[in-house]
Amino acid sequence: MDKNAIALQARQIASKEDLLDLLNRMKMDEMAESGMADSFCPFTMKHINYYCNPNNVFHRFKQFSIKKKSGGTRQITAPRNQSFRLMLQYVNEIFKSLYVPSAYAMGFTEGRSVVTNANIHRGQNYVFNIDLKDFFPSIEQARVWKRLQLEPLCLQQPAANLLAGLCAMKVSSEDGAVKFVLPQGAPTSPILTNMICDKLDRRLAGLAKRFGLHYSRYADDITFSSMHNVYQEHGAFRKELERIITDQGFKMNTDKTRLQKHGSRQEVTGIIVSDKLNVTQKYVRDIRNILYIWDRYGYATAFNKFFPKYKAEKGHVKKGNPDMANVLDGKLMYLKMVKGEDDSVYLRLKTKFDTLVHQLNDTINASARGVTYVETTPLLEFEKKNGTVVEITMSKQREEDASEPFVPHRFATFSLGGKKHKASVNKTLKPEEETQKDILSISHCRDTNGKQFWLIHRSDKVMVRPADPVNIDDLNKELDDLLS
């Protein structure tokens, strides 16, 4: 369904059946476009009745905390299961067919980004940043319900009842009071915050015009900038700013209020704004250092240094091990977005990265089955270089699988980057050879789909020339100097 068809049917929703019909039409169309129409499994009225009632807590949302770059943690509330997540994604598409955020909203909006936001404030003498406290939880269900019935959405009340309930979660405060608010982490929450902030944007843009300032908002991050200073703590601008924010049902986070003057480092949503946009020196240095280690000492050593920093930045890491190449590719794409595709720093780092990635998929080092042996290291050297111990063990049957036929297999475990890894063991390796580490090597491999894995094998069963031996003490000193 195209946006116009979705919008037309959404405005006609007058019952649960109407909402269910629209969601299933959208789901069916998407699966048909993907060639999966035969696997279509419709939402049911049972789904609508349960998920549209925010009093039903358990099967709707799950909560977890992630570290913030500024310190502390942020609580994320995400859909608990795939069915609910899909339903909210389709509801988000309904909202996008009915509503376009204001010209001042830079976050969660097609065609706008942190770069668009930062560019508004480029080359100014003063950049003034404020943050809205508890942004998502401060928006209650009743406020969403009312907004859905106003222009430009103009939904009927039954539709507003269902959708506001679907997009809200139940929370209890320390004093036992119960509220229904927007969850931070639901697919629908970002666009709903932009809807709620339409009036806030309009009033703050008017305030900016009155004082001769530039204004933009990226979610809860509000920025003003100008060539002149009107940001004195008890001045007329600050008083009117606080009055408008309070009047719109929000609170300023005074701990994150800051005035950045020309001559110091001015940042807007993580991007440096001066005569041209830029990232921090640390951002570039981190990419350069990891590429250098990867090139000189191999993928394993680079991952061993990369992963602890990656985990510290993210605060949490999804199950499995991140592909370092994919993460670096994403960082380079961001660098390109900020600095431009012709920037010399970006081009130099991208060229080095492309060369290293090519080695990951070099068919010269591929086996008959298409497995690429990226690099091979003698097992004892691998252990010493990465401060780890590789142990080969035999799999054991779990109690819950006791009824299933069980075929034991050998595998190896080791720690890399502070995270547990598994390695396959070559079938030709004899049991009596498992403890003879001086005759064994470990290879970092990629299968035909590019998925990485580790393989333990005899050193004479090697697909690529082992890396040149290095002095471990010199290596560690150089790495420490690079990463300090």
N, C-alpha and C positions, 0 to 999 in steps of 0.2 A: 504494500500500500504506500502511495506517496503521501507527502505531508498534508496536502489539501484534503485528500480522502480521509485521513486520520482525524484531522481537525473537524471536518463536517460531521463525522459519526460521533466524535467525542462530545460535541455540543448537543447532541441528541440523546445522550445517556440520561435515562430517567429511572433506571432500576438496576439491580445487580445483574440481571440477565443481559441487559444492554452492555454493561462493562465487560462481562464474561465473553460475549460475542466479539467485541472489538479486540480484546486481548488475544483470543484464539485466532482471529483473522490475521492479526499481525504476526503471530507465531507461525501460522501455517505458511504465510507468504515468505517469511524469512527462510524456513526450512526448504520450501520449494526452490527458492533461488540458489540454495546450497546443494540441491540435488538430493535432499534427505526427506522428501515428502512422505515416503513410505514409513518413516520412523516417527511421524507426528504423534505426539501424545498430548491431548488437550488439557488445559486447565479445567477444573471442575467447580461446581458451585460450592463444594466443600472447601476448596482452596479460598474462594472469595470470602465465604463466611468466616473462616478462621483468620486469614491474613489481614482483612480489613478491620479487625477488632484489635486495637492496641492493648487491650486488657489481656490478650493471649500472649504471654511473655516468652515461654520456653522455646517454641519452634520458630520464632521470628528472627531474633537477633542474637549475636554472640559478641562479647566484648573482650578487648585485649589492649595492652598499652604499648606504645612505641616511644623511643627516646626522641626528644626534640633537639635540634642543633643548638638552640639557645640554652639548653639545660632543662632538667625536669622531664616529665613524660606527658604524652597526649593519649587520651583514651579514645580508641576507635570502636565504633559499633557497626558491625557488618552483618548482612543477611546470613542466617545460620545454614541454609541449604540452597541447593541449586534452583529448585522450583520457585522459591520466594525471590531469589536474586533475579531470575529471568523475568518474573512478573514486574518487579520494580524497574528493570531495564526497559520494558515495553511501556510502562507508565511514564518513564522519563522521555521516551520518544513522543508520547502523547503531548506532554508539556512543551517539548521543543517545536511541535507542529503548531502550537497555539501562541507561543510567547517568544519574543526576542528581548534579551536584556538591554538595559539602558546603555547609552553610549559611554558611560563612565565606568561600567562594570567590565573589568579586564579578565576576571577569572571565570572558568567553567563556561566559556563562550566560544563558539566556533569562529576561527579567524583571529582570535586575540590570545595573548599569552603574557608571560612575565616580561618578555622582550618588548611587546607592545606597550605594556604598562610602564616599563622603565624609560622608554623612548620619550614619553610625554614630559619627563622631568629632566631631560638631558641639558647640560650646560647652564644650570641655574645656580645662583649664588647661595640660595637656601633651600634645603629639602627637609620637610617636616613630616615625620612618620608617626602615626598612632595605630593602636591595635584595639579591636573590640573584644572585651572579655567574655569568655564562655559563649562564643558566637552561635554555634548550632543549638546548644541546649537552651539558649535564651529565647528561641523562637518556638512558641507553643502551637499545638494543634488547632486551637480555635482561631488563631491568627491566620494560619494557612487556609483553613476552611473558608474564612471570609474573603481572603485574597483570590481564591479560585473562582469566586462568583463575580469578581469585578473585571473590568476591561484590562487587557484584551482577551482574557480567557473566556469569560462569560459562561461558565459552566452552570448547569442547573443544580439546584440544591442537593438532590439525591446523589449526583455525581460528586459534588464537593464533599458530601458526607463520607462516601466510600473512599475517595482518593486521599482525603486528609487523614482518615483512620489508617489507611494502608501505609502511609509515609511517616507515621509518628510512632514513638516508642514510649512505654510507661517507665517513669523513674520515680524513686522515692528519695526525699531529702532526709537529712539527719534528724529533723524534728518529726518525721513520719508523714509529712505532706506529700501527696501524689500529684505528679504533673505528667502531661503528654507532650513530648517535645520532638524536634528533629534529631535523628541520630547522625553523628558524624561518621560517615563511612557507608551510608546507603546511597545507591545510584541516583536517587531522586532529590537528595538534600541540597546539593550545590545549586541546581536551577531554582529550587524553592527559595533559597536564601536570596538569590538575585531578584526574584519576584517581590519578596518582602521588603527588600532594600530599595525598590524603585523610588519611593518617596524620600528616603534618606539621601539617595544620590541626587535627586532633583533639588533638595534643599541645600545640600553641601555644595553642589555646583553653583547655586545661586549665591551662597556665601563666598565662594572663591571668586566669582565674577565681581562681587561688591568690593573685594579687597585687592583685585588684580592678580589672582593666583591661578596656577594650574591645579586640577584636581583629578584623581582617579582612585578606584577601589579594586583591590584584588582580594575577594572573599572578605576576611575580617581585617585586612591590611589596608589602611587608608593613607594616602600620600597627598600632600600639598607642596608646591614649589613656587619660587618667585625669585626675582632679582633683588627685591627689597625685603626687609625683616619686619613682619607683623606678628611674630610668634611669641612675644613676651608672655610669661606665665600668667600675669594678671591683666593682660591687655584685652582690648575689645574683641579681637578675633577669637582668642582662646575661650573667652566667656561665652560668646555666641556659639562656638563649635560644641562646647560641652552641653549647652542648653538644647541644641538640635539633637545631638546623639541621645541624650536622656529622654527627650520628648518622643523619640522614635523607639523607645523600649530597649535601648542598649546601654552598656557601660564601657567607659574607656579603661583600658589597662594601663594605668599610669607607669608601671614598671617598664613598659615598652615604648613609651613616648620619648622621642628624641629629635633634636634639631641638628642637622648636619650642614656645616658651613663650607663654602668654597675654600679649597686649600687642604681640607681634610678629606678622608675617603667617604664619598657620598654613595650610599647603596639604596636601591629600590628593589624590593622582592629579590634580594640576593645578587643583583647586577649592579656593577659600578657605573654611575652616570657622571660623565664629565663632558668633554667635547665629543666623545664617541663612547658607545657602550663597551663594557669590558667585563671579564670575569676576574676573580682574585688571582694573585700570583700563586697562591697555594693550589688553586684548582689546576692550573697549568703544570705546576711543579709535580703534583701527584701523578698526573698522567705521564709526564716525561720520565719520572723515576721508575715507574712500573714497566714502561716500554724498554727502558735501558736494562733493567734487571732481567726481563724476559729475553732480550736479545743476547745479553752476555752470559747469563747463567741458566737459562732455560725456563720453561713454563712452570715447572713444579716449584722452583725457588721463588719465582715471581708471585705465584699464587700464595705461597707460604707467607710472604710479606704483605700481599694485597688483602687477603681475606680478613685479618683482624681489624684493619683500618676500615674496610667496607662494612663490617658488622658494627663497629663503633659509630659510624655515620648513620646507618640505617636504624640502629636500635633493635631491630629484629630481622631475621632472615627466614624466608619461607623454607619449607622442607626441601631437602636435597642441597646440593652444592651449586652455587652460582657459577655460571660460565664466565670466567674473567674476560674472555674476548668479547662477549655480548655486552658486559657492563662497560668496558672501555669504548666500545662502539657507540653506546648511548651517550657517554660523556663527550665523545668527539662530536656527535650530532648536536649536542647542546652548545658546545664551543663554536661550532659553525653557525648556529642560529643567532648567537650573541655577537660574534666578531665578524661574521660574513664568510662566504665560501672562498674569497680571494685573500683572506688574511694569511700572512706568511707563517705565523705561529701554527695556525690550524693546519695549513698545507704540509708543513714539516712533520708534525706529529701524525697526521693522517697517512702520509707516505710511509713512515716507519711502521705504523700499525698494519697497513695493507700488506707490507712485505712479510711481517710476522704471521699474519693470518693465512697468507698463501702457503706458508710452510705447514700449517695445520692440515691443509687439504692437498698437499703435494702428492700426486698420484705416483711419482717415482718411488715413494716409500710405502706404497700400498701393497697389501697382500692380494692373493688371487680372489679373496672374498670381498675385496674393497675396503679392508680396514687399513687406515693410515697410521703408521708408527711415527709420531711426531718427534719424540726424543726418547733416547734410551740411556739409562744411567746404571752403573754397577750398584747392586743393592746396598753394599756396605757404605759406599760413597753417598748414596741417596739418604741413608739414615743419618750419617754424620753431618751432611750439608744442611739437612732440614730439621735436625734435632728430634728425630722420631725413631720408633722401633717398628719394624714390619713383622707381624706374626701371622703364620699360616695355620689355619684351623679347619676343622670339619664341621659342616652344618649339622644341626640337630633338629629333630622333629619337634614341633610345638604341640602342646596338649590339644589346642583347639583344632589342629589338623590331623589328629590321631586316626580319624576314619579314612583319610586319603592315602593312596599309595605314596611312599616316601623314598626318594632317591637322594642319598647324601652326596654332597659335592664339596670340594675344597675351595676356600677363598682366603684372602689375606686382609688384615686390617692394619691401619696406621693412622697417625694424626698428622694433619697438615693444616697450617693456619689456625690451629686450635680447634679444628673440627675433625670428627671421625670420618675416615674414608674406607672404602672397600676396594679390593683389587681381585680380578679373576686370576686363576692359576692355570698355566698352560697344561693341557691334558698329558703332554709327553713328559712332564716333570715327574720323576719317580719319587715315591714317599721317602725313601732314604736320602734323597737330595734336598729335601725341604729345609733341613737345618744347616746345609753347607752354603751359607750366604756368600762365600767368596766365589762361587761359581754361578751365582744368580744375578739377574738384572731386573729392573722394573722399567716398563715402557708406558709413556703417556700416549694413548691411542684415541682415534676417532673412527666411528663406524660410518657406513655409507650415508647415514642421515645427519652426520656431523656431531652426534652425541659422543661425549668424551667418556673414557673409562681407562682404568689402569690394568696392566697385565704383568704378572710375575712369570719369568721364564729363565731357562738356562742362558748364560751370556753368549754361548755359541749359536743360539737360535735368535739372532738379532736381525732386524730389518734395516736399521740405520746405524751409521757409525756412532758409537757412544761419544758423549760430550767429552771434551778434553778435561782431564782432572784439574782441580783447582785447590789452592791452599785455603783450607776452611777458615783459618784465623784471619787471613787477609780478606777473604770474602765477607765475613761477618763485620769486620771493621769498615769496609767500604759501604756495605748495606746500612749500617748504623749511621754513617756520615750522611748518606743520601736521604735517609728517612727521618733524621733528627730535625 
